[in-house]
Amino acid sequence: MNEELAAIVDRALDAHAVSGVHVAIALSGGMDSVVLLDLLHQCAAPRRLSLSAIHVNHQISPHAAKWEAF
């Protein structure tokens, strides 16, 4: 599954011609944003991307405080 997700992210990056730029990702700390960050990290080197994760606490999940600490 990880390879399939990485291929989807690769295609999205290719479709938007993202190469050699800085990408900032909003990171809540939940599984979905952590997986997205991991996938972008895997795709970053061949595209010369630099990544930043910016924590966003939406305060929607009861786990938000724990995710923020993470």
N, CA, C and O atoms as a GROMACS GRO file, in nm:
protein
  280
    1MET      N    1   0.083  -0.120   0.000
    1MET     CA    2   0.000   0.000   0.000
    1MET      C    3   0.086   0.126   0.000
    1MET      O    4   0.053   0.223  -0.067
    2ASN      N    5   0.196   0.124   0.074
    2ASN     CA    6   0.283   0.242   0.080
    2ASN      C    7   0.335   0.278  -0.059
    2ASN      O    8   0.344   0.395  -0.093
    3GLU      N    9   0.371   0.177  -0.138
    3GLU     CA   10   0.420   0.203  -0.273
    3GLU      C   11   0.310   0.263  -0.361
    3GLU      O   12   0.337   0.349  -0.444
    4GLU      N   13   0.186   0.217  -0.341
    4GLU     CA   14   0.074   0.271  -0.418
    4GLU      C   15   0.051   0.418  -0.382
    4GLU      O   16   0.028   0.501  -0.470
    5LEU      N   17   0.056   0.449  -0.253
    5LEU     CA   18   0.038   0.588  -0.210
    5LEU      C   19   0.152   0.676  -0.260
    5LEU      O   20   0.129   0.789  -0.304
    6ALA      N   21   0.274   0.624  -0.255
    6ALA     CA   22   0.388   0.700  -0.304
    6ALA      C   23   0.372   0.728  -0.454
    6ALA      O   24   0.407   0.837  -0.500
    7ALA      N   25   0.320   0.632  -0.529
    7ALA     CA   26   0.298   0.652  -0.672
    7ALA      C   27   0.193   0.760  -0.697
    7ALA      O   28   0.206   0.839  -0.790
    8ILE      N   29   0.091   0.764  -0.615
    8ILE     CA   30  -0.013   0.868  -0.627
    8ILE      C   31   0.047   1.006  -0.600
    8ILE      O   32   0.021   1.101  -0.674
    9VAL      N   33   0.127   1.016  -0.495
    9VAL     CA   34   0.191   1.143  -0.462
    9VAL      C   35   0.288   1.183  -0.574
    9VAL      O   36   0.295   1.299  -0.612
   10ASP      N   37   0.363   1.086  -0.626
   10ASP     CA   38   0.454   1.113  -0.738
   10ASP      C   39   0.378   1.172  -0.856
   10ASP      O   40   0.421   1.272  -0.915
   11ARG      N   41   0.267   1.111  -0.892
   11ARG     CA   42   0.188   1.160  -1.006
   11ARG      C   43   0.135   1.300  -0.981
   11ARG      O   44   0.134   1.383  -1.071
   12ALA      N   45   0.091   1.326  -0.858
   12ALA     CA   46   0.040   1.460  -0.825
   12ALA      C   47   0.151   1.564  -0.835
   12ALA      O   48   0.130   1.673  -0.887
   13LEU      N   49   0.269   1.530  -0.786
   13LEU     CA   50   0.382   1.622  -0.796
   13LEU      C   51   0.422   1.644  -0.941
   13LEU      O   52   0.453   1.757  -0.982
   14ASP      N   53   0.421   1.537  -1.020
   14ASP     CA   54   0.453   1.549  -1.163
   14ASP      C   55   0.350   1.636  -1.235
   14ASP      O   56   0.385   1.720  -1.318
   15ALA      N   57   0.222   1.617  -1.202
   15ALA     CA   58   0.115   1.692  -1.269
   15ALA      C   59   0.125   1.841  -1.244
   15ALA      O   60   0.084   1.922  -1.326
   16HIS      N   61   0.181   1.877  -1.130
   16HIS     CA   62   0.191   2.019  -1.094
   16HIS      C   63   0.334   2.072  -1.111
   16HIS      O   64   0.367   2.182  -1.066
   17ALA      N   65   0.418   1.990  -1.176
   17ALA     CA   66   0.556   2.030  -1.206
   17ALA      C   67   0.629   2.085  -1.084
   17ALA      O   68   0.695   2.188  -1.091
   18VAL      N   69   0.615   2.015  -0.974
   18VAL     CA   70   0.678   2.059  -0.850
   18VAL      C   71   0.819   2.000  -0.845
   18VAL      O   72   0.836   1.880  -0.827
   19SER      N   73   0.918   2.085  -0.860
   19SER     CA   74   1.057   2.043  -0.853
   19SER      C   75   1.142   2.161  -0.810
   19SER      O   76   1.123   2.273  -0.855
   20GLY      N   77   1.237   2.134  -0.720
   20GLY     CA   78   1.331   2.235  -0.677
   20GLY      C   79   1.270   2.346  -0.595
   20GLY      O   80   1.324   2.457  -0.593
   21VAL      N   81   1.161   2.321  -0.529
   21VAL     CA   82   1.094   2.424  -0.450
   21VAL      C   83   1.090   2.384  -0.303
   21VAL      O   84   1.128   2.272  -0.266
   22HIS      N   85   1.045   2.474  -0.222
   22HIS     CA   86   1.022   2.447  -0.081
   22HIS      C   87   0.874   2.417  -0.063
   22HIS      O   88   0.789   2.493  -0.109
   23VAL      N   89   0.842   2.307   0.003
   23VAL     CA   90   0.704   2.267   0.028
   23VAL      C   91   0.680   2.268   0.178
   23VAL      O   92   0.754   2.204   0.253
   24ALA      N   93   0.578   2.339   0.220
   24ALA     CA   94   0.537   2.340   0.362
   24ALA      C   95   0.409   2.260   0.373
   24ALA      O   96   0.316   2.280   0.294
   25ILE      N   97   0.403   2.171   0.469
   25ILE     CA   98   0.285   2.089   0.490
   25ILE      C   99   0.229   2.120   0.628
   25ILE      O  100   0.303   2.126   0.726
   26ALA      N  101   0.097   2.139   0.634
   26ALA     CA  102   0.031   2.157   0.763
   26ALA      C  103   0.021   2.019   0.827
   26ALA      O  104  -0.029   1.925   0.765
   27LEU      N  105   0.069   2.006   0.948
   27LEU     CA  106   0.078   1.877   1.016
   27LEU      C  107   0.003   1.883   1.148
   27LEU      O  108   0.043   1.953   1.241
   28SER      N  109  -0.108   1.809   1.155
   28SER     CA  110  -0.184   1.806   1.280
   28SER      C  111  -0.123   1.707   1.377
   28SER      O  112  -0.140   1.719   1.499
   29GLY      N  113  -0.051   1.609   1.324
   29GLY     CA  114   0.003   1.501   1.407
   29GLY      C  115  -0.080   1.376   1.398
   29GLY      O  116  -0.041   1.271   1.448
   30GLY      N  117  -0.196   1.387   1.333
   30GLY     CA  118  -0.280   1.270   1.309
   30GLY      C  119  -0.218   1.181   1.202
   30GLY      O  120  -0.125   1.222   1.133
   31MET      N  121  -0.269   1.061   1.191
   31MET     CA  122  -0.210   0.964   1.101
   31MET      C  123  -0.208   1.013   0.956
   31MET      O  124  -0.110   0.991   0.886
   32ASP      N  125  -0.314   1.078   0.911
   32ASP     CA  126  -0.319   1.119   0.771
   32ASP      C  127  -0.211   1.221   0.738
   32ASP      O  128  -0.146   1.210   0.634
   33SER      N  129  -0.191   1.320   0.823
   33SER     CA  130  -0.089   1.421   0.792
   33SER      C  131   0.052   1.366   0.810
   33SER      O  132   0.143   1.408   0.738
   34VAL      N  133   0.072   1.274   0.903
   34VAL     CA  134   0.204   1.213   0.922
   34VAL      C  135   0.238   1.124   0.801
   34VAL      O  136   0.352   1.124   0.755
   35VAL      N  137   0.140   1.050   0.751
   35VAL     CA  138   0.163   0.967   0.632
   35VAL      C  139   0.194   1.055   0.512
   35VAL      O  140   0.286   1.025   0.435
   36LEU      N  141   0.120   1.165   0.495
   36LEU     CA  142   0.148   1.255   0.383
   36LEU      C  143   0.289   1.311   0.393
   36LEU      O  144   0.360   1.316   0.293
   37LEU      N  145   0.330   1.352   0.512
   37LEU     CA  146   0.466   1.404   0.529
   37LEU      C  147   0.570   1.297   0.495
   37LEU      O  148   0.669   1.327   0.428
   38ASP      N  149   0.547   1.175   0.538
   38ASP     CA  150   0.640   1.066   0.508
   38ASP      C  151   0.647   1.042   0.357
   38ASP      O  152   0.756   1.023   0.303
   39LEU      N  153   0.533   1.042   0.290
   39LEU     CA  154   0.532   1.021   0.145
   39LEU      C  155   0.604   1.134   0.072
   39LEU      O  156   0.680   1.110  -0.021
   40LEU      N  157   0.579   1.258   0.114
   40LEU     CA  158   0.650   1.371   0.052
   40LEU      C  159   0.800   1.360   0.075
   40LEU      O  160   0.879   1.392  -0.014
   41HIS      N  161   0.838   1.316   0.194
   41HIS     CA  162   0.981   1.298   0.224
   41HIS      C  163   1.043   1.196   0.130
   41HIS      O  164   1.155   1.214   0.082
   42GLN      N  165   0.970   1.086   0.103
   42GLN     CA  166   1.019   0.983   0.011
   42GLN      C  167   1.035   1.037  -0.131
   42GLN      O  168   1.125   0.995  -0.204
   43CYS      N  169   0.949   1.129  -0.170
   43CYS     CA  170   0.950   1.183  -0.306
   43CYS      C  171   1.038   1.307  -0.320
   43CYS      O  172   1.058   1.356  -0.431
   44ALA      N  173   1.092   1.357  -0.210
   44ALA     CA  174   1.161   1.487  -0.210
   44ALA      C  175   1.296   1.484  -0.283
   44ALA      O  176   1.323   1.573  -0.364
   45ALA      N  177   1.378   1.386  -0.256
   45ALA     CA  178   1.515   1.387  -0.309
   45ALA      C  179   1.521   1.393  -0.461
   45ALA      O  180   1.594   1.477  -0.516
   46PRO      N  181   1.447   1.307  -0.532
   46PRO     CA  182   1.457   1.313  -0.679
   46PRO      C  183   1.409   1.446  -0.738
   46PRO      O  184   1.446   1.482  -0.849
   47ARG      N  185   1.327   1.518  -0.664
   47ARG     CA  186   1.273   1.645  -0.714
   47ARG      C  187   1.344   1.766  -0.652
   47ARG      O  188   1.306   1.880  -0.679
   48ARG      N  189   1.444   1.742  -0.571
   48ARG     CA  190   1.517   1.849  -0.503
   48ARG      C  191   1.422   1.938  -0.422
   48ARG      O  192   1.435   2.060  -0.421
   49LEU      N  193   1.327   1.874  -0.354
   49LEU     CA  194   1.233   1.949  -0.270
   49LEU      C  195   1.291   1.966  -0.131
   49LEU      O  196   1.357   1.875  -0.079
   50SER      N  197   1.267   2.080  -0.071
   50SER     CA  198   1.293   2.093   0.072
   50SER      C  199   1.156   2.099   0.139
   50SER      O  200   1.063   2.159   0.087
   51LEU      N  201   1.146   2.037   0.254
   51LEU     CA  202   1.018   2.025   0.323
   51LEU      C  203   1.022   2.092   0.460
   51LEU      O  204   1.124   2.091   0.530
   52SER      N  205   0.909   2.149   0.496
   52SER     CA  206   0.885   2.196   0.633
   52SER      C  207   0.750   2.145   0.677
   52SER      O  208   0.656   2.140   0.598
   53ALA      N  209   0.741   2.108   0.802
   53ALA     CA  210   0.614   2.070   0.861
   53ALA      C  211   0.574   2.179   0.959
   53ALA      O  212   0.650   2.213   1.050
   54ILE      N  213   0.456   2.232   0.941
   54ILE     CA  214   0.405   2.338   1.028
   54ILE      C  215   0.290   2.280   1.108
   54ILE      O  216   0.187   2.242   1.052
   55HIS      N  217   0.308   2.273   1.239
   55HIS     CA  218   0.203   2.212   1.321
   55HIS      C  219   0.079   2.300   1.326
   55HIS      O  220   0.087   2.421   1.348
   56VAL      N  221  -0.036   2.236   1.305
   56VAL     CA  222  -0.165   2.303   1.315
   56VAL      C  223  -0.252   2.220   1.408
   56VAL      O  224  -0.283   2.105   1.378
   57ASN      N  225  -0.290   2.277   1.520
   57ASN     CA  226  -0.380   2.208   1.612
   57ASN      C  227  -0.521   2.258   1.585
   57ASN      O  228  -0.559   2.368   1.626
   58HIS      N  229  -0.599   2.175   1.515
   58HIS     CA  230  -0.736   2.211   1.479
   58HIS      C  231  -0.830   2.202   1.599
   58HIS      O  232  -0.941   2.255   1.596
   59GLN      N  233  -0.786   2.134   1.703
   59GLN     CA  234  -0.866   2.112   1.824
   59GLN      C  235  -0.998   2.043   1.792
   59GLN      O  236  -1.099   2.065   1.860
   60ILE      N  237  -0.997   1.960   1.689
   60ILE     CA  238  -1.117   1.885   1.650
   60ILE      C  239  -1.117   1.747   1.715
   60ILE      O  240  -1.219   1.701   1.766
   61SER      N  241  -1.001   1.683   1.713
   61SER     CA  242  -0.989   1.548   1.767
   61SER      C  243  -0.965   1.552   1.917
   61SER      O  244  -0.899   1.644   1.967
   62PRO      N  245  -1.018   1.455   1.990
   62PRO     CA  246  -0.985   1.447   2.132
   62PRO      C  247  -0.838   1.414   2.156
   62PRO      O  248  -0.788   1.425   2.268
   63HIS      N  249  -0.768   1.374   2.049
   63HIS     CA  250  -0.626   1.340   2.060
   63HIS      C  251  -0.536   1.458   2.023
   63HIS      O  252  -0.414   1.443   2.021
   64ALA      N  253  -0.593   1.574   1.996
   64ALA     CA  254  -0.518   1.689   1.944
   64ALA      C  255  -0.401   1.728   2.034
   64ALA      O  256  -0.292   1.756   1.985
   65ALA      N  257  -0.422   1.730   2.164
   65ALA     CA  258  -0.314   1.769   2.256
   65ALA      C  259  -0.200   1.669   2.252
   65ALA      O  260  -0.083   1.708   2.257
   66LYS      N  261  -0.233   1.540   2.244
   66LYS     CA  262  -0.131   1.435   2.236
   66LYS      C  263  -0.054   1.447   2.105
   66LYS      O  264   0.068   1.434   2.102
   67TRP      N  265  -0.127   1.473   1.995
   67TRP     CA  266  -0.062   1.489   1.866
   67TRP      C  267   0.029   1.611   1.866
   67TRP      O  268   0.137   1.609   1.807
   68GLU      N  269  -0.015   1.717   1.934
   68GLU     CA  270   0.067   1.838   1.940
   68GLU      C  271   0.198   1.810   2.012
   68GLU      O  272   0.304   1.858   1.970
   69ALA      N  273   0.192   1.732   2.120
   69ALA     CA  274   0.313   1.696   2.194
   69ALA      C  275   0.406   1.611   2.107
   69ALA      O  276   0.529   1.620   2.117
   70PHE      N  277   0.346   1.527   2.022
   70PHE     CA  278   0.423   1.442   1.931
   70PHE      C  279   0.500   1.527   1.833
   70PHE      O  280   0.571   1.474   1.748
   0.00000   0.00000   0.00000
